[in-house]
Amino acid sequence: MPPIGTVEGKKPQIERMFDSIAPRYDLLNRVLSAGIDQKWRKKVIRLILEKSPQRVLDVATGTADLAIMAANSGVPNTVGVDISEEMLAVGKRKVVAKGLTEKVVLQSGDAEKLPFEDAQFDACMVSFGVRNFEDLDEGLREIHRIIRPGGQLVVLEFSRPAAFPIKQLYGFYNSYILPNIGKLLSGDSAAYTYLPESIVAFPEGEAFLDHMRQAGFKTVRDERLTFGIASIYVGERS
């Protein structure tokens, strides 16, 4: 696969990449993060629940981990969208196995062209997905459009530690260990070479908060997690 974003555009390459790793995606997440990604997702759910939403959209839902967590935490109606049909297939099997088909609906959907009318959701969440948007600003504007006034967006995304020695250790892990483990477990070295590259390219911290403001979100804030390895961003729909 050529570098993501070249030749044919980012979106179809992202779709193929996630289709290829879908069967082992959950295992890879647990192994590569030592399970800490689940702790981060639980924090997203706690923030989402602050306003007792009745209907939540999970953009770039993947295998539906976050959507399932929302349903298990009491959200009555969660809709998950993703461009990868193979990831959705894994997610749908998990939803059925957990008996959540009346609470969680998964469907194909592009973050930059969401298949919903305006103001249909009380909240939206995105975990490790915004850095894969082909057009970040268009994706954020679409999310803003489908959230009801007063509703909120909560984003969980990787970030880059700044403090010594975590910064150096994290850089070594991303450059050498992560791609090799990813290739061993998934058979796709490109996917786990892309991951650290996409983290470096992502406008983290205040830069991402500026993108949220430009999309129309207010009272935006961020919180760095686990030495800055990940960050949570929150904004309210104006």
N, C-alpha and C positions, 0 to 999 in steps of 0.2 A: 504494500500500500504506500502511495506517495505521502509526503508530509501533509498533515491535516491542513485543509484550507487552500491547497494548491490544485491546479489543473481543473477539477470539476466543481470546486467549492467545498466548503466545510461540511454542510449538512448531510449529503449522501455518504460521505466517508465516515462520519460519526455514526450514522445509522448502521452501516455495514460492520463497523468495528464493534459496536455493542451487540449486534446480532451474533457475531462470532464468539463472544465471550459469555453470552447469556447463561449457558448451562452451568458455568462455574463462578458466576459473578458473586453470589452470596458468600461462597467459600473464600473467594479471593478477598472480599471486603473484610471478613473476620480475620484472616491470616495476616493480611498486609497492615491492618490497623491494630492488631492484637486485641480486637473486640471493642476498642474504645469508640469506634464509630457509633455503636449502639447508645453509648452514654450521651454523645452529642445529639443524636436524633431524639432522645428522650427530652432533652432540654428544648428542642424545637417544639415538641408537642406541648410541653408545659407553657411555653409562650403563646402558642396557638389557643390553648384552652382558657387563657386569661379573660377572653371576651365571650366565652361560651358559644362558639359558632355552631350553627346547625348544618351548614353546608360548606365544605372545604375542598379546594382544588389543590392537587399535588402535581405540579408541573415537573416533567422529566422524572416520572415516578419510578422508572426502571422496573425492578422486580417487586415493587409495591411495599417495601419494608415500612416506609413512613406512613403510607396510606393505611396499612394494617395496624400500625401502632396507634394512629389517630382513632380508628374504629374501636380498638380495644380500650381506648382511654375515654370513650363515651361520645365521640362525634357521631351523630346519627347518619350523616350522608357525606361520604368522601368520594370524589371523582379523581382518578389518576390518569394522566395523559403522557404519552411518550411516542417518539418517532420509530422506536425499535420494536418491531412486531415480535421478535424472539424474546426480548425482555418482558414484554407484556404477557406472552404465553406462559412464561415462568411465574409471573405475578398472579395471573388468573388461577393457575393451579394451586398456589398458596392460599388465595382468597377462598377457594372452594374447600380446601382441606381444613381451613380454620372456621368454616361455617359462617363466613362474613359476606355472602353474596347479596344480602339485603342492605348492607351498610357500605360496601365498597364496589364501585363500578370502574373498570379500567377500559380505556379506549385509545385508539390511535389519535395523536394530536401533535401539532407543531406549535411550539411556544411562541413563535412569531406570527401565528395565524390561528389563534385559539377558536375552536368550533362552538362558541357559546355567545349568547346575547350579552349585552352590557349588564353589569351589576348583578350577576347571578350567584355570586359566592360571598360568604361572610369573611373568608380568609383564604390566603393562598400560601403554600409552602413549596420550597425548592431545596432539595438536598443534593449537593455536588452536581448541579446541572447547569447553572447559569454560565459557567465558563465555557460550556459547549454550545451556547447560542451562537448562531452565525452572525446575527445582528443583535448585540446586547441591548441597545436602546429600544429597538422595536419590540423585543421580547418583554422588557420591563413596561413599556407602554401598553402592550396587550394585557399583561397581568393587571395593571392598574385599571384598565377598562372593565374587566370582568368582576372586580371586587366592588362590593357595595360601599357607599360612602361611610366612613368610620371603621371599615374593616381593615385588616392588616395583612402585610406580606412579611413572611419570615424566611430568610435565606440562610442555609448552611453551606459554607464553601471552604475549600482549602485556602490557607494563606501561608505566608513565609515567615518563620521565626527570625527575630532580629538579634537576639542576645547570644553571646558566646557562652558555652560551646554548642548550644542547641542548634544554632544556625548552621554550623559546620557539620554536625552529625546528621542533621536533616538533609543537607545538600548531598552528603555522601550516600545516605540511604536511598534518596530519590534517583540519584544518577547511576548507582551500581547495583544495589541490592534489590530494589523494587522491580526493575525491568527483568531481572533474572528469575525472581520468584514468580512474577506474573507470567513469564514465558513458560516456566516449568509447569505451572498449574493450569494455564489456559491454552497453551500452544500458540499464543498470539503475542509476539514480542512488541509489535507496533503499538498495541493498546497501552502497554505499560511504559513505553518510551514517550508516547503522547502525553501521558498523565503529568509528569514533572514539567514538560514543556508548556502545557496549558496552565499550570499553576504559576509559572514565571510570567506568562503573558497576561494573566488576569489582573485587572485594576483593583487591587485589594484596598481595604481600609477606607480612608476618607475619599479616595478616588471613586470607589464603588458607591459610597453614600451620595456623591455628587451625581452619579448616573441615576440613582433612585430619585433624587430631588428633581432632576430634569424630566423624569417620567411622570412627575406629579405627586410623589409621596412626600409626606411631611413628618415632622418629629422623628426623623431617622436617627438610628443609633447603631453602634456595633459593639461586639464583645469578643475578645480573643480568647480562644480555648486551648488548654493543654500546651502551654509555652508558645502559643501563636501558630500551632500547626493548622488550626482551623479557626474560622470566625463565624459568628452569627450576626446577621444584619436584620434589623426590624424597621418597618416603616408603615405609616398609616395612610390609607387612601383618603385623599382630600375630597 
